Every structure is written in structure tokens, then in C-alpha cells.
């Protein structure tokens, strides 16, 4: 029996790979960059991810995770206005072939806003709508040891329950070997260090790693979307 036969009646997920046909025209794969960013650090990396994806021939879309904090709390936290990027919804995810999730760190894990969004995808989980789709992560922490690996590692559980394929970058770029300057990023994905007060924005090195991740992820998505 297929795994979905144990769920309420649904047709098999339509996005799973099918035999290719020489007469079928290939479409451009679509990737959603699903991010939460209170002060702009993660979004800055997301923009570089989009650049790398598009340079590799992928249709990339920035999707902003909904805010859960009330306006008066955001004002006290001196959070800037949200950008005009389209707001992410669970139903919207079904339109894409792959995902890059942008995560600021809260005590070494994804923030409540991202967790609330993932919790809203239960209907997709039940239908197996994201099974077999590739996903990567990128992140921002206040300090070098503030969760550059644990944030990604603990988020993999969310991808696993959806049956998604986690795509790390490993050491596929030599920039990760650079010890000449302090920087974010790890084999799990691109990253930045914001300082505890948020005063530091992504460096040129961190942006290069993010652009590289976009291109690298594009190669995987293209192969799986055939």
C-alpha cells in the first residue's frame, strides 16, 4: 500500500515525479523563499537567494511569514514596517517545486512566527502535498555561537514530517572555509550575524554564500522537477 492509503481518501499527490516525455515542454521550476524577518537581516539574505535562483533559471518568489505580535509590541521593539512582499499562506505553498526557509533565531531555534506558520500547514501534511519537494534553510543569529547550526538542525523536524527533502549546502563554496573574518553560514545553509543589538547587516561574504545557496539549490530543484 502507498503511504497515503492510510489517510482519508485523497488522490495521490500530483506533484510527484512522472515519466518524462520527449514531447512535453519543460516549464521553469518555481521556488518560494519563505522567510520571517523582524529587522531585515533574514530578508537581506533572502534577496541574495532570489538572485542566485534567478541567475540559474528558476522562478523565485519572496513570501513573508505573517506577524504574530501586535503592533504596540512591535513599536516598543522598534521594528521597522514590513516590506511589500506577498504574505505566505499554506495554500500558496502548493504552487511551488521547492522552498528555502529563512529563519531568525530565538534561543537556537526558529521563531514563534515561523512555527505558527508551519503549524498552519496541517492540511497539506494530511494530503501529502509537500512530499518529495526539496527544501533548504538559511538563518540569522546575534552571535557566532547563537544557533548557526542548531536553528537549521531543529527545523529539519518540520521538513521531515512533511516528507520533504532537506538540501544542505555542505562545503560546496570555499567561502565557508574563510577564517579571515567573522561570518555566518554553515554546511546547513547561509547565515549572518546580526550582533545582539541588531546593528550588523549581512557582509559581502555572507551575501555571496547566500547567492551561492540559491544557485546550488536551483540545480537540485531543476533535477527533481523534470
C-alpha positions in Angstrom: 0.0 0.0 0.0 1.1 3.6 -0.7 1.5 5.7 2.4 -1.4 7.9 1.5 -3.8 5.0 1.6 -3.8 5.2 5.3 -5.1 8.8 5.3 -8.6 9.9 4.5 -9.4 9.4 0.7 -7.3 11.7 -1.4 -5.8 11.2 -4.9 -2.0 10.6 -4.9 0.0 13.9 -4.8 0.0 15.3 -8.3 3.5 16.9 -7.9 5.4 13.6 -7.5 7.7 12.8 -10.5 6.2 11.3 -13.5 7.9 9.6 -16.5 9.3 12.2 -18.8 8.0 12.6 -22.4 10.1 13.9 -25.2 7.0 15.8 -26.5 6.3 17.5 -23.2 7.5 21.1 -22.9 9.6 21.7 -19.8 8.4 24.6 -17.6 10.6 26.8 -15.4 10.7 25.4 -11.9 9.3 27.6 -9.1 10.9 28.1 -5.7 9.4 30.0 -2.8 11.7 31.8 -0.4 9.6 31.7 2.8 11.0 33.9 5.4 10.4 35.8 8.7 12.4 38.9 9.3 11.8 41.5 12.0 14.7 43.8 11.4 15.7 42.9 7.9 18.7 40.6 8.3 17.0 37.5 7.1 15.3 39.4 4.2 18.6 40.7 3.1 19.8 37.1 2.7 16.5 36.2 1.0 17.1 38.8 -1.7 20.5 37.2 -2.4 18.9 33.8 -2.5 16.4 35.1 -5.1 19.3 36.5 -7.1 21.1 33.2 -7.2 18.0 31.2 -8.1 17.0 33.5 -10.9 20.6 33.5 -12.3 20.2 29.7 -12.5 16.9 29.9 -14.4 14.4 29.5 -11.5 11.3 31.5 -11.0 11.7 32.7 -7.4 9.2 34.4 -5.1 9.6 36.0 -1.7 6.9 35.0 0.7 6.8 36.8 4.0 5.6 34.8 7.0 2.7 36.6 8.9 3.5 38.5 12.0 2.0 37.3 15.3 3.0 40.1 17.5 0.6 43.1 18.0 1.5 46.5 16.6 2.1 48.1 20.0 4.6 45.4 20.9 6.4 45.8 17.6 6.6 49.5 18.2 8.2 49.0 21.6 10.7 46.7 19.9 11.5 49.4 17.3 10.6 47.0 14.5 10.5 48.7 11.1 7.5 48.5 8.8 7.1 45.2 6.9 8.2 45.0 3.3 5.6 44.7 0.5 6.4 41.0 -0.2 3.5 38.7 -0.6 2.3 37.1 2.6 2.8 33.4 2.9 -0.2 31.1 3.3 -0.3 27.3 3.5 -2.3 27.0 0.3 0.2 29.1 -1.6 2.9 26.6 -0.9 1.3 24.1 -3.3 2.2 26.2 -6.3 6.0 25.7 -5.8 8.5 22.9 -6.6 10.9 23.7 -3.7 11.4 26.0 -0.7 14.1 28.0 1.0 13.1 28.9 4.6 14.6 32.0 6.2 14.8 31.8 10.0 16.0 34.3 12.5 17.0 32.5 15.7 15.2 32.5 19.0 17.2 30.6 21.6 18.8 28.4 19.0 15.5 27.6 17.2 13.1 29.0 14.6 10.9 31.9 16.0 7.3 31.5 17.0 6.1 33.3 13.9 7.7 30.6 11.6 6.5 27.8 13.9 2.9 29.2 13.8 3.1 29.3 10.0 4.3 25.7 9.8 1.6 24.7 12.2 -1.0 26.1 9.8 0.1 23.5 7.1 -1.6 20.5 8.7 -4.0 20.2 5.8 -1.0 19.9 3.4 0.5 17.3 5.7 -2.7 15.2 5.6 -2.8 15.3 1.8 0.9 14.7 1.4 1.0 17.9 -0.7 4.7 18.6 0.1 6.1 15.1 -0.1 9.2 14.8 -2.1 9.7 18.5 -2.5 13.2 19.9 -1.8 13.8 22.4 1.0 16.7 24.4 2.3 17.3 26.8 5.2 19.2 30.0 6.0 19.3 31.9 9.2 20.4 34.9 11.3 21.8 34.8 14.8 23.0 37.5 17.2 26.4 35.9 17.9 28.7 33.3 16.4 27.6 30.6 18.8 23.9 31.7 18.9 22.4 28.9 16.7 24.1 28.9 13.3 23.7 25.1 13.2 21.0 24.3 15.9 18.4 26.6 14.2 18.7 24.6 11.0 19.0 21.2 12.8 15.9 21.7 14.8 13.9 22.9 11.8 14.6 19.7 9.9 11.9 18.0 12.0 9.3 20.2 10.4 10.5 19.2 6.9 10.7 15.6 7.8 7.1 15.3 8.9 6.1 16.7 5.5 8.3 14.2 3.7 10.3 17.0 2.2 13.9 16.5 1.1 16.4 18.6 3.1 19.1 20.1 0.9 22.2 21.4 2.8 25.0 23.2 1.0 27.8 21.3 2.7 31.1 23.0 1.9 30.2 23.5 -1.7 31.6 27.0 -1.6 35.1 27.9 -0.4 33.7 31.0 1.3 32.7 28.7 4.2 36.4 27.9 4.8 37.2 31.6 5.2 38.6 32.3 8.6 40.0 35.8 7.8 36.8 37.4 9.0 33.9 36.7 11.4 30.9 35.5 9.4 27.8 33.4 9.5 26.8 30.4 7.5 27.4 26.7 7.9 27.1 23.4 6.0 23.4 23.6 6.7 22.9 26.9 4.8 23.8 30.6 4.5 23.7 32.7 7.6 24.5 36.1 9.0 25.5 37.5 12.4 23.4 40.5 13.5 25.1 41.4 16.8 22.9 41.2 19.9 21.5 44.7 19.2 20.8 44.0 15.5 23.4 46.6 14.4 25.2 44.4 11.9 23.8 43.6 8.5 24.9 40.8 6.2 28.5 41.2 5.0 29.6 40.8 1.4 30.9 37.4 2.2 27.6 36.3 3.8 25.8 37.6 0.8 28.0 35.6 -1.6 27.2 32.4 0.4 23.5 33.2 0.1 23.7 33.7 -3.6 25.7 30.5 -3.9 23.0 28.6 -2.0 20.3 29.9 -4.4 22.3 28.7 -7.4 23.1 25.4 -5.7 19.5 24.8 -4.7 18.4 25.6 -8.2 20.4 22.7 -9.6 18.6 20.3 -7.2 15.2 21.6 -7.9 15.7 21.5 -11.6 16.7 17.8 -11.5 13.7 16.9 -9.3 11.2 18.9 -11.2 11.9 17.1 -14.5 
